[in-house]
Amino acid sequence: MDELRGDAETGVKDALAQGDKPQQARLERDILVAERSGLLAALNSVDGSLCFGRIDLADGTTHHIGRIGLRREDTERTPVLIDWRADVARPFYVATGHTPMGLRRRRHITSEGRTVTALHDEILDLGDDTRTGHEDPTGDAVLLAALNTARTGRMNDIVQTIQAEQDDIIRAPHRGVMVVEGGPGTGKTAVALHRAAYLLYEHRELLARRAVLIVGPNPAFLGYIGEVLPSLGETGVLLATVGELFPGVKATATDTPEAAVVKGRAEMADVLAAVVAERQALPDPVIAVEHDREVLMLDEGLAATARERTRAARLPHNAAREHFEGHILNTLTDLYAERVGTDPYDGSSLLDPADITQIRDELAENPEVWAAIDQLWPRITPRRLVADFLAEPDDHLSPRDADAVRRPVTRAWTVADVPLLDEAAELLGEDDRLARARADRERETQIAYAQGVLDVSYASRTYEFDDKEEDDPESSEVLSAHDIIDAERFAERHEEDDHRSAAERAAADRTWAFGHIIVDEAQELSPMAWRLLMRRSPTRSMTLVGDPAQTAEAAGVGSWSDILEPYVEDRWEHTRLGVNYRTPAEIMDLAAAVVRAEHPDFEPPSSVRSTGVRPWVRDASGDLPGAVERAVAELTPAEGRLAVIAPRALHDALAARLDGVTAGGEPDLTRNVVLLDPRQSKGLEFDSVLVVDPAAYGTSDLYVALTRATQRLGVLHTGEVPAALKG
């Protein structure tokens, strides 16, 4: 790996040192730099945990398994390290004593940096009496060690401990929509991230060009999972929340649950379409346009005809404006031609086609004409349309719904606003004539400048050789720039190249079609959010991860069939993870009892381990902040992380009592103690958890909060407590 890293660094330096070259050479240089830089980033990211396994086959062949693949620089390109995603590596994850898949031994290699710290061998060929002294009788030592390791505030990859049921999902064929359902601790998020890495490996060319989008529930969650894919050698992925999927907008405000529900309904698409149609106005009763001392009356009937003809083109509002302009100009031309060009005796036209064209051109230069067009078919931006609608929603919503969403025009955007902005952008489209005209003018300027440079070059050559004889061989053989390139190609050489990655370009392009989309906590998204995401995935290549039992957002769809049937009908796969690796049995039993109090037939995932430490529940009615302070001191692990999960209304008071703990929308999960509300804790895990005031939560939120711990759980309540927590 060090040799590869050195070669990559040298390649990048040498390519960048080439300086200015012809366009083709510059393109090749930029491609080389991008490839070598990507390889260098991958090598640097996996350095500390490069190789984690070995498989010994019955025929004597041995393969080492790692995060990336490495080969020798010999004629055979001999493999040194097998990428965990390669087919030959799959037995490392799924072979058993009953189905050894040709393996004699499977070895797990544990390391810290570049030092091997432990070996665990599993003998799969029961007839093999060769022993190494590192045998693991149960085959669970590495998994249990990983589960019991202190948390760091960042998710670790599970590449060393992928289980067979997880591997089946990770390597599932790249087609259609796959739903991965699983309760707390089943590793569904890790499976989804490793599936992204696998797809990037299997379909490198396509997905490197189109990019993979991973959608998470909140910024804290994205920060928590942000290091997983780089640790697997993959960096070309875009991570975002729904509130970040409209370029130029970042959702910073918060909706009430009622407002989020209204904005998230699928019917909002029809509401916004009606708002746009309302902007395509008619005169009330007429618009008078003065032209060349004639007053032309644009009445409701004439404008309505132009509007209906424009709508018949079925184009987005702004893109259709060019058609509307043409219809209005034609209508006004006919009115003016009839006024000034009709024979008073027989009513025939005195104007020929050239006269009609001139009249139309003159009308096109009349400011009053454009004022009328702006009034009847204005240019609208998505932000202005949505902001104006939310400021005055009464004409399109019921009084109750209108009161829920009404807000000032100047207020910051919320997560639920972003799908509305995206819908508005689809309805409005873009009138790109001005942008095209600006680009053409800039191009003409660049060509003119390039021509000037070539002219100077030619003049200097003429001056240099004007004293030479015309038949002088030296003067005839010398070439200058103007001899080998014209101004247009010369200008192209100096155009800026776009060096952004596919993920970076996708983040700035609302219409980008991703190669694959992974959605975590998918059950929480509203119908309008799904409309946005489906536009980003025209091929419907998606992996959806979630747990309907953890649906907490009032606007969330919850049901997989309700989410997907409008887009793919029944053409989607469903799989369920049933083993809880994170949450000890003692904690899971308590959390399951909370859900069963409301849903008696609820079946939680089964926990693979028991710590022997039971969760506790205490009354803190006298002094809640003081009780929290004492409980934090009791639960904070020597190594690892503690989460205090409390209602947002208590955060300021609790932060004031807890040393070094802050409250906010984007908490620092790497701190020893972090303060969260239940929604912020979704998808996260901590060594210890303290749940405060459980009676303030709904069942789903409480279930989520209780299942974040890997070791210890405490609950503090004031007054009444949910029945499942009593005793």
N, C-alpha and C positions, 0 to 999 in steps of 0.2 A: 504494500500500500504506500509506503514511503517513496518507493521508486515511482509509482504512478503519480503521487502528489508532486514530486519534483519535476517530472515530465510535464504535468499540467501547468505548473507555475512557469516553467521555462517557455512553454508554448504560448501562454498568454502574453508574457513579456516580449517575446520575439515578434508576435503578431502586432502588438501595439507599437512596437518600435519601427514598423515598416513605414509609418508616416502616410502622406497622401499618395494615393495610387489611382489608376483609372477605375471607373465605376465598378466593373466586374471584379477587379482585384480587391477593391474595398469591400464589396459584398462578401467575397470569400473570406476575407480577413475577419469581418464582423461575425460571420457564422462560426468560424474557428474559435474566436474569443468567447462567444456565447457557449459553445459546446465545452470548451476546456474550463471555463468558469463554473459551469454547472457541475462538471465532474469534480472540480476542486471543492465546491461547496458540499457535495455528497460525501467525499472522502473525509473532510474535516468533521462533518456531523456524526459520522459513525466511528470515529477513531477510538473512543474509550470503550466500545463494546462491539468490536468488529465480529468476532467469532463466538458463537454460543453453543454450538452443538457438533456432534459427529455421529455418523451412521456407519456401522460395519456390516457389510453384506455377507451373505453366506458364501459367496464365491471368492471372498478375500478382499474385495474392493472396499476402499474407505473413502468417504466424502466428509469434508468439514462444511458446516452450514453457518452462514452469516447474514448480516444485514444487507450486504451487496455481494455481487459476484466478482471474483478476481481471477485472471488467467495469466499464465507465464507468457513472456514475449518470445516463444519458440515457434517453430513451424507448425506444430500441432495445436497451438493455443491451449495448452494443457490447463484444465481448471485447477486452481489452488483453493478457492473458496466458492461454494455454491450459494447463489442467492436463494433466500428462504422461499421465494415465490416460484422458483423453478419446479417443474414436475418431478425431477429426481429427488427434490427435498421433501416432497409430501409425506413419504413414510415416516419422517421424523415426527410428524404431528398425529398421524392416524393409525400407525401400525400397533398391533396388540399381540399378546402371546397367542391368542386364538387365530389372528390373521396377521402374521409377521411381515407380510409383503416383501419377503426376501431378506429381511434384516436378521442379523445375528445378535447385534448389540446396538443400543441407543445411548449416547453419552450426552449429558447436559454439562456445559462448561460455564462456570461462574467466574467473573473477573471484576476487578476494580482497576479501571484504567487499562494498562497493558499487563497487569499481573493476574494470573490465574489463581483464584482463591479457593475453588472447590470443584470437584468432579462428582457426578452422580450417574452411575451406569445402570441401565435396565437390560436384563438378559431376556431376549425374546425367543431364542432357540433353546428350549429346555434341555436339549441333549448336549449342549455345549457346557463342559465342566471347567472351561477356562475362567479364572477369576482375576480381577484387577485390584481388589481391595477397596473399590469405590462403589460397590453395589448398593442400590437403593431398593429394598425389598418391595416397597409399595409403589414406587414410581411417582410419589406425590411430593417428595422433599423439595424440589425446586419450586413447584407451584405454591406450596404452603409457605415457603420462605418468602416468595414474592408477595403473597397476600399479607404476611405479618410484618413486612418491611415498613419502617416509618415513612409517612407521607411527606412530600416536599412542597406541596402547593402547586405542583405541575403533574399532569398525567404522564405516566411512563408507558412505553409500548409494551405489548404482551407477546412480542415476536418469539420469545424463548419458551413461553408457556401456553401457546395457543392450543386449545382443546379440540377434539375431533368435531364436535357439533359446531364450533366456531369456524373451524377450517372449511367445512362444507359451505358455509355462507360466504366466507372471504373469497373462495375460489369459484363461486357460482358463475355460470356463463354470463357474458356481458350482453344482456338484452333485456329490454323492457323494464318494468317496475318491480322491485323486490321490497317487500315489507319485512322488517326484522323487529319482531315484538319480544319484549323481555322485561321482567320486573326489575326492581333495584338490585344492583350488584351482579347482574348477569353478564356484564362486559359488552353490552350492545354497542356502546359508543366506541370502545376500542375495536370491536369487530368492524364497525363501519369505517374507521380510519384505516385499518389494515386492508380492508377491501379496496379503499381508494388507492393505496400503495400497490396492491396487486393489479388493479385495472391499469394503472399507469405503467406497470411492468409488461403486461400482456398486450396492451394497445398503445404503446409509447408514441408512435407517430401521430395517431389520431388525437389522443388526449393531450399531447404536448402542444398541438396546434389549437385545439378548442378549449383546453383547460378543464379542470374539475372544480366545482363549487361545493363548499361545505357550509351549510347553514346551521347556526347554533341559536339557542334561545336568548343569550345575552352576552355582553362583552366579557364578563368575568369567565364565563364558560369557554369562550374562544381563547382567552389567555391561558386557561387551564390546559386545553388540549393542543396549544400552539406548537409544542416541541415534539409531538409524536411523529408526524410525518418527516420532518427534517432528520430525526434520529433513525429513520428508515431509508434515508438517502433521497427523499422526495421533497422538492421545494417549490414546484410549479403548481401550487394549489391556492385558490382564493378562499379564505375564511371570512364569513360575514354573517351578521344578523339580518333579519328582514328589514330592520330600520336603516340598513346601510346599502340597500340594493337600488337606490335611485341616485345616480351620480350627482354630486353637488349638495346632497341633503344628508344630514345625520340627525336622527331622531334623538332629541334631548329632553323633551317634555313627556309627561305621563298623562294618559287618559284615565278617566274614571272607568270602572268596569262596565257601566251602562253605555258610555260613549264607545268603548272598544267593541262591544257587541253590535251596536248599530253600524259602525263603520265597517265591521268585518263581514256583514251579511252579503250574500251573493247578489241580492237585489240592488246593492249600491251601484253595480255596473249599469243597470237600467236607469237608476236615478241620475248618474253622471251623464249618461247619453242624453237624457231629457234636458239636463242643464246646458249641455252643448247646443242641442237643437234650439233651445230658448234664445241663445245668443245669435242665432241666424234670424234676425228680426225682419219685420215688415214696416213700411212707412205708416205713420199715424197722423193724418191720413195720407199725406203726400210729402215728398221731398222736392223742393224747387231747386233746379240747377240752372244757373245763368251761364249762357255760352254765346259769345259774340252778339250780345244785346238781345238774345232770345232766351226766354225762360221755359225750360223743359220740365214738365211735371212727371215725376216718377211716382206713380200711385201704387196702391197695395196690389192691384191685379198684375201689373207689369213686374213688380219685384217678386211676387209669389211665383210667377212663371219662371223667372230666372233662378229662384231658389229651388224649385222642384227639378228643373233640368240639371242643376248642379248636384243636388242630392242623388239623382239617378246615376251619377258616375260612381257612387258608393266609395268615395275616397274620404280619408280623415279630413276634419274641418280645415285645418291650415293648408293641407295639400290641395284641397278642393277650391281654395280661394281663387286660384288662377282661372278656373273655369267660370266662377261667379263673376269675376272682373270682365271676362270676355262677353258673357251674356249681358251684363249691364251696359258695357260700351256699345254692343250691337243694338241694344234697345234704344239707348240715347241717340245713337247715329240714325236709326230709323225715324225717331221723333224729329230730329233736326232736319233730316233730308226731306221729310214730309212737309215741314214748316216752310223751308226756303226753296225747295227744288221741285215743287208741284206746279204744273201748268194750270193757271186759274180757269182756263176755258174747258179743257177736256179731262183734267185731273191726272194726266200722264206725268211721268217723272222727267225732269229736265237734266238729270245728273247721270253721268256715265260711271262705270265701276271705279275709274281713277278718282273721280270726285268723291265717291263714297269712302274710298280708302283714305283720302286726305282729311275728310271730316272726322273719321274715326281717330286718325293720328292726332288731330288737333284736340279732340275731346280727351284723349289719353294724357294730354299735357295740362288739363284744366284741374286746378286744386279742388274745386267744388265737386268734381266727379269723384275724386278719391276720398273726399270727406263723406260723400254719400255711401260709397262702398265700405268704408271703415265703420260707418254706423250700422249697415245692414249685415255685413259679414266681417267682423273684426278679427284681426290676428290675436290669438290668445295663447298664453303660456300655461302649462299644467299647474304651476304654482299659483298663478293668479286665479285660475278657474276654481281650484280646490279651496283656496283661502276665501274667496268671495262666497262660495257655496256654504262653507262652514260658518261664515259670519251671518248669513241670512238663509238658513235652510228651510224656512217655514213653508214655502210653496211646494216643496218636494217631499217632505216628511210629515208624519203625524206630529201633533203638538208635543207629545211626550218625547218622541225620538229627536225632534228638533231641539228641544230644551237640553237633551243629553249631549248633543254634539256642538251646540252653539258656542262660539268663542271669538275673540277679537282677531282681526286680520293679521295683526303683528305678532301673534303668539308663536312660539317655537313649534316645530313639527314633532309629532309622536310616532311611535312604531306603526300604529293603525293608520296613520295618514299616508305612509309610503305606498301601500298598495293602491290607495286612491290616486296618488300622484302618477303611478305607473298606468293605471286605467285611463286617467285623463290624457296622458301622453299618447296612448294608443288611439283614443278617440280624436285627438287633435292632429296628430302627425306633425310634420314639419314642412314649412314653405321654404325650401332651400335655395330659391332663386337668388336671393341677395348674397348668400354664402358662395354660391357658384360664381356669381359675378365678381365678388371680391377676389376669389381664387384666380379667376381668369385675368383680372387686372394685375394681380401680384405676379402671375406667371409672365404676362407681357412685359412688366417692369424688369423682371429678372432676365428675360431674353434680350431686352434692349440694352441692359447693362453689360451682358455677355458680349453682345455685338460691339459695344463700345470698346471693350477690352481687346477684342480681336482686331478692331480697326486700328487701335494704338499699336498692337503687335505688327500689323502689316505696314503701318507708317514707319515704325522704327527699322524694319527690315529694308524698306525702300531707301531710307536715309543711309543705312549702313553700306548698301551696295550700289548707290547711285553713281559712284565714281568708277565702278568696274565696267569692263567691256561687256556687251550683251551676250557675247559668246564665251564668256569666262566660265569654265566648268565649275569653279567653286561657288559662284553665285547661283548657278542653276540647280545645284544639288542640295543646297541648304533648305530645310523645311522649317516653316514656322507654324504656330498654332492654327492660323486661319487656313493652312493647307490641308489639315487632317481632321478638323472638327468644325461644325457649324454652330451658330449661336444657340440654337435650341438644345443641342446635346451638351454644349458647354454649360448651359444653365442647369441641366439635369445633374451634372456632376457635383454641383454645389448645393443640391437640395439636401435637407436634413433627413438622415435615416432614423427610423423608429426602432430604437434598441430595447423597448420595453418587452417584458415577457408576456406570454399569452394571458396570464392571470392579471397582470397590471393593465393590459389593454382592455380586458373584460370588465375590470372594475370601473373603467371610465366610459363604458359603452352600454347604455341601457338595453340595446337590442341584441346584445351578444348571445349567441346560442352555445351553451356549454356542452362538452362531450359527455359529461356525467354530473349529476347533482346528488349529493348526500344531504339529507335533512335529519337533524337530531331533534328529539322531542317533537316529532312531527305531529303528534296528536294535538298540540297546542295552537297550531296555526289556524287562522280564520279562512273561510271560503275565498275572501278577496286576496289573502296572501297566497293561496294556492293558484289563483289566476295569474298572479305575478310570476310564480315559480314555473308554472307550465309554459309560459311564454319563453322562459329561458331554456327550456328543454323541449324543443319541437320533436326530437326523436323519442321522447319519453324514456330516456335512459336514466333511471333514478334508483337510489337506495333510501328507503324511509325507515327511520329508527324511532321507536317510542314505546309507550305503555299506556293504553287507554285508562288504566286504573290510576295513573298519575296526572290525568288531565285536570289542570287547575285554572287555566284561563277561561273566563266565561265565553269568549268568542271562539274557543277551540272547537274543532269539528269532532274530535274524539274517535269516531267510527271510521275504520279504514275504507269500508265500502262507500260511505258518504263522501269521503275525500276523493276517491279515485274513479267512481263510476261515471261522473260527468266527463271525464277525460279519456279513460281507457276501458270503460265498462268493466267486464270481468277478466280482462287480460292482464292480471298481475299475480305475482307469487307471494305467498305468505309463509313465513317460518317463525318458529318461537324458540327462544332460549329459556330453558327451564331450570338452570342451575345458578344459584346465587354464590358467587365467589367472594364478594366483598363483605356482606353483612353476617355477623355471627348468628347462630341459631337463637341465642338468648334474646338478641335485639329484634330479630325478624319475627319471632313469636309475638312480641309485644306490638309491633307495627301491624302485623296481620290481624290481630284482635281488634285494632282500631277500625280497620276496613270492614271486618266481618260484622261489627255492630250495626253497619248500614247495609252490607251486602253479605248475607249469611253464607252464600255459596262461593265466596271468594277463595281462590287457591293461590298462595304466594309461591314464588320459586323456592326450591329446597336449598338450604345452606349446606356448604360442603365442610364447614368447620364449626367448632364450638370453643369458646374461650374460657368457659367456666365463670365468667364475670357477668352477673345479672345487672340489667339497667335499674336505676333507682328513680323514684318519683317523690318529690318533697313539696310541702306547703311553704310558700315564701310570702304569705299575706302581710306580715308585719313590716318587712323592709326588703322589697324585691331587688333594688340595685345592690344592697349589701349582700343579699343571698347569692346573687349572680357573681359578685366579686369573690366570695368565699368558694363557690363551686368551681369557678375558673381556676383558682389556685389548686383545688383538689384534682381536677381533671386534666390539667395541662400536662402532656407527656414530656418526659425528659428529652426525647427526640420525637419529631413529628409535629402535627398541627391539631389545633382545637378550633372548632367552629361554634360560636354562640349564635343560635338561630332564634330570632325574636321578631315580633311585629315591628314594622318600620316606625311606628309611633313611639316606640321605646328606645330607639337607637341613640338619640342624642344623650338621654339620661344615662344609658349604660356605658356609652363611650367615655363619658366624663368620669366614671368610676373605674374603668379598666385602663391600666397603664399601657400606652403605646397603641391603643386600638382606636381606629377611626371609623366613622360611618360615611357611606357614600354609595353612588351607583356603580362604581367600578373598583371594588375592594382589591387590595393587594393580597393575593392568596398565598404568597410566600412567607407572610408573617406567622409567628408562632400561634397567635390568637387572631381570629378574623370574625367580624360581626356581619351577619347576613340576615336577610329575610328569607322565608321559605322559597319564594320564586327564584331568588339569586342562588340558592343552594342546589338547584336542579342539575343533575349530572355530575356533581362534585363529590369528593370523598375526603374524609378526615380521620385521623386516628381516634379522636374523641369528639363528642358532640354534646352541647348543652342546649336543650330546647326550652325556651322561656314562654310562659303563658299559652299553653296548648289550646285552651278554650277559645282563643282568638282566631284559630285557624279553621278552615274547612277540612273535611275528611282527606281530600287529596293532598292539600298542603301539609297536613300533619303527617300523613304517610310518607311523603317525601322527606320531611325534616327528620323523622325518626330513623330513616334508613341510610343516613349519610355516614355513619360511623363504622370503622373497621375493628375497633377494640372496645370502647366504653361509651355508654350513653347515660346522661342524667337529664331529668325533667323537673323544672321548677314551675309551680302553678300558684295562682292567687284565687281564692274562692273556689268556684265550681271547677271540676275537672272532668274530661270525657270519661264515660263509664268504663271503657276498656283499660284506663290507666289507674282506676281505683284499686287499692289493695296491693 
